[in-house]
């Protein structure tokens, strides 16, 4: 193929991705080039190359991976929502690589790349926003450790002494469960919470008690791992149409509630009353886990609207039409990818989806009024 006939945009993207990801990426050998085409020829702002071992995947959104997998990502993003041409493909496209868990990579980028520059000025509102973002990220990433439940467990394996031996013994059942987590259904995650509770309590009551500062981080790790496990088991691409997703979301909400209750009881009651090793200060506030749980509830409520509207209107096709409208409003948004930084964008999309089906909702108002109106025979009764 002559140099004139080559697509300069593709050549540039594939060459940069090949260099950063450590593979010779050739268009003809890619299984799916649609994400690349979408990024080049539409307003889509994101293109992600994900490498796990020798497997390469392209996508137009950041996808959660299994908590135990090691994924290297190269991310191209646009500073303007425009198609790329031979004049702008270098000026409007930026690229970053992300090696490790996404929250850990994001935290380090805020701290070491963007945060220092952004907070050196006199814009107090911006400084407060950056500090709040860093605090939220710190809730899921330990500064002095590896930043994950796996790394905390591994960190004790190479240590010697009675305390380390006791801690390794306490982690044993949890480690065994984690190793089989990818094969388990979402409704089996309750066993993960139960085992995590037993592990934390055993660590707290060791002869050399697990330090409270480290326990706080372990609890954050555990809740983050739970969120990642839930996200990995629910298919983002089918979230608005797959019938089984509603039941998965209900199971996920239940297991989040279970984890929140466990943490509240341990840090607010059980360990508070422990005379040998007393929990100091207030019970832990699980902001990230609470936010993730609320996101699941919002997704469930939104995807349930189609069935509810069809039942009220008694019209076939309403559910399908509503699902299609919601899916269109949410296009390009990964609803399961919760973090405080993307919450305003999610709320905006949620509002757009609700507005898009407002006309259908309005049609149900006369029906609801009729059902709520007192019957003629009894002014105190309500007709359903």
N, C-alpha and C positions, 0 to 999 in steps of 0.2 A: 504493500500500500504506500503511495507517495505521501510525502510530508504535507502536501496541500490538502489531501483528502482526509487526513486524520482530524479528529475532533480535538482541538487544542485544550478544551475544558476538561475532557475525560483524561487526556494524557497527563495533564497537570495533577488532577485529583489522584489518579492511580499511582503516579510516580511518588508523590508525597506520602500517600498511605503505605506504599510498599516499603519505603525507607523507614518510616516510623514503626511499622508493625512487624518488620523483619521477614516479609514474604515477597516473592515476585508476583504481584497481582496483575493478571492479564484479563482483559474484558472477556475474551472468548472462553476462558475457563471458569468464569463466575457462574454459579448456578442460577442466581437471580440478579439481574441488572436493573430491575424496575426502580428500587430506591435511588440508584444513581441517576437514572433518567428523570425521576421526579424532582430530585434536588437541582439538577441542571436546568430543567425546562419549565419549572413552576415556581410559585412563591414559597414553597416549602423551605423552611429555614435550617433543617438539620439533616446530616448524613453521618451515620455511625458505622464504622468498620469494627467488628468484634472478633477477636481471635481467642479461641480456647484450644490449646494444644495446636494441632494443625488444621482445625476447622475454622472457616472464615464465614461470617454472616454480615450482610448489609441490611440496614434498616433506616427509616426516617424518624425514629424515636429512640430514646434511651430505654433499654429493656433491662429489667431486673434479672440477675442470674441467680443460680442456686447459691445460698450462703457459703457453701464449701468449695465452689468452683473458683478458679483463677482465670479472670478474663482481662485481656488487654484491649482497650478501646482506643481508636483514633476517631476524633469527632471533628467534622467540618461544620461550621455554622456561618450564617450570613448576618451581616450588620444591617442589611436592608432586605425586606421581603420582596425580592424581584427575581425573575428568571436570569440565568447567567448567559452572557454572550462573550465574544472574543475580546471585548473592551473592558468588561468589569469583573471577569472571573477571578482575578487576583486581588482587586481592590476591595471587594465586598465580602470575601471569604476569609475566615480565620480558622485555625486548626489547633487542637490541643490533643494530648494523649492522656489517657487515664488508666493507670495500672494499680489495681486494688479495688477495695470497696468504694462505691461512689461517694458516700458521705465523708469518708476519710480524705479522698482526693479533693473534694469540694472544700472541706475545712482548711486543708493545707494551702489551697489556691487563695482562699480568702485571707489567711494569715500572712502568707509569704509573697503573694503576687499583687493582689488587688487591695487588700485591706489597708496596708501601710500607706499607699499612695492616696487612697480615698479619704483617710482620716487625718492627713497632714494639713488640710485646709481649715477654713473657718466656718464651714457649713455644719452647724451643730446638729441639724436634722439628719444629714447624711452620716455623720459620725455615730449618732445614736442608732441609726438603722443598721450600720455595719456591725456595731458592738452587739446589738440584739441578735443579728444573724449568727455571729460567731458563738454567742452563748447557746443558741438553739442547736447548732451543730455539735458543740461540745457535749451536749446531752447524749450524743450517740457515739462519740469518739473519744478515747482516752489519750491524753497528750503524751504520757510516758510509756504507753504500751502499744500493742499492735493494732488496737482499734476494733477487735472483734471477739466474740465468744471463743472461737477456735484458738486465737492467739493467746488469750488469757489461760486457757487450759494447757496449751503447749508451753507457755512460759515457765510452768512449774516442773515440767518433766526433766529439765536439765539441772535442777537444783537438788542439793543434798541437805540432809538434816531431818530431824523428826517432824518439824512443822511441814516441810515440803512433802514428806512421805504421807503425812496425814491428809494434806490438801489433795495430793494425787489420788489417794484412795477415795476421797469424797467426790472427786470429779469422775470416777470410773463409770458409773451407771449413765451419767449424762453424756459422756463421750460415746458410749456404745449406742445410745439412742440417736445421737446426732449422725452417726455413720450410716444409719438406715433411714434417715429422714426423707431423702428424695423419693423413696419408694412408698412412703405413707400417704394416705388420703388426708385431706384437710381436716376431717372430723377426728382424726387421730392425734391432732396437735395438742389435745387436752392432756395426753400422756406426757408430752414434752413439758408442759407447765407444771404438772405434778412432780416430775423428776427434777425439774429446776428448783422447785420449792424445797424438796428434800435435800438437794445438794447444798443450797444456800444455808439451810438450817444446820446441816452437819458441819459445814465450814465455820459457822458462827460459834458452834459449841465445841470446836476442837480444843485440845489441851492448850495449844497456842492459838487463840482465836484469830480468825481471819480479820484483818484490819478494817475498820468501818469505811475509811476512804476508798479502799480497794473493793469492798463489798458494794458500795454505791456504783462504781464503774461496772462491776460484774452484773448487777441488776440492769443497768442500762444496756449492756451487751446482750443480756438474755432477752430483753424486750425488743431490741432491734433485730435480733436473730428471728424472733417470732414474726415480726412484721415482714421480714425478707422471705421467710418460709411461706407465709400466707400469699404474698405477692407472686412468688414463683409458681404456686399451685393454681392460680387463677389466670386464665388466658385473657390478656388485655384485648387482643384483637376480636374476641368473641363475647366481650363482656355485656353488650347490649342486646344480643340475640340468643345466645346459648341458654337453653332452659335450665341447665344444671347450675348455672352461675348463681342464681338466687339462693339456692340451698347452700352453695359454697360460702356465699357472703354471710348468711345467717350463722353457719358454723364458725366462720372467722370472727364475727362479732362476739359470739359466745366465748370463744377462747381468749379474746382480748379482755373481755370482762373478767374472765377467770384469772388471768395474769394480774390485772389491776387489783382485784380483791386480795390475791396472795401477797402482793407487795404491800398493800395497805395494812394487812393484818400483821405481817412480819415486822415492818418498820414502825408501825403505830401501836401495836399491842404486845405481841409475843416477845420480841426482843427488848421492848421497853421495860418488861417485867423481869427480865433475866438478871439476877443479882451478880452473876459471874462475869457477864459481858453485856452491859446495858447499852442499848441504842441511844446515842446522844442527839438531841435536837428534834426537829419536826420529822414526821413521816415523809417518805420520798414522794415528790410530785412528778408523775410520769407524763410530762407534757407531750412528748413525741408519740407515745403509745396512745394517749387519749385522743390526740389529733388524728392519728391513723385510724383508730376505731370510729371516730366521727365521720371520716371520709368514707369508710365502708358502709356506714349507715346511710349516708347521702346517696351513694351509688345504688344501694338496694332500693331506697325510696324512689329514685328517679326511674330505675328500670321496671319498677312495679306499676308505674302510672298507666302504661298501656293496657294491662289486664284490668285494672280498676275502672278505667274509662270505658272499656268495651263492655264490662259487666253493667255499668250504669246506663249506657246508651242502648244496650242490646242491639248493637250493629256489628256485623262481621266486618273484619278488616281494620277496625279502629286500632287494635293492638299493634298490628303490623305497620300501619301508617305512623303511629306514635313512636314506635321503636326506630323507624327509619328517620324520622325528624330529629330524634334525640341523637342518633348516631351521626347525622350530618352536622349537628351543632357541636358535637364533641370531636369531630375529625381532627387528627393531629395532636390530640391531648391523650396522654397516658394516665387515666384516672387512678390507677393503683400506685403510681409513682408519687407517693405523698412525701412532702417535706414542707416546713414552714415557709420557705422561700417561694414555692410555687403556689401557695394557697390563694393569693389574690387572683392569679390566672384561673385557677379552678373555680373560684366563686363567680368570676366573670362568665365562664363557660356555662356554669350551672344556671345563671340568670338568663343567658341566651337561650338555653334549652327550654327553660320554663316559659319564656316569652314566645318561643316558636310553637308551643302547643297550647297557648293561652286560648285560642279560638275554640279548640276542642273542649277545653275545661269549661269555658263559658256555656257551652251547650248542655252541660250537666247541671247547671244551676237551677233551672226550672224543675228538674227531676228531684233534686235534693230538697228544694223548697216544698214540693208536693209531699215528699216522704216525711218531712219534719212538721208539716201543718197538722193541727189537731183534727181528728176525725169529727164528722158531724154529730155522731152519737155521744161523744164524750170529749168535752173541751180540754180535759186533762191528759188525754191519751195522745200518743205519737204514732203515726202510721209508718210501718216499715214493710 
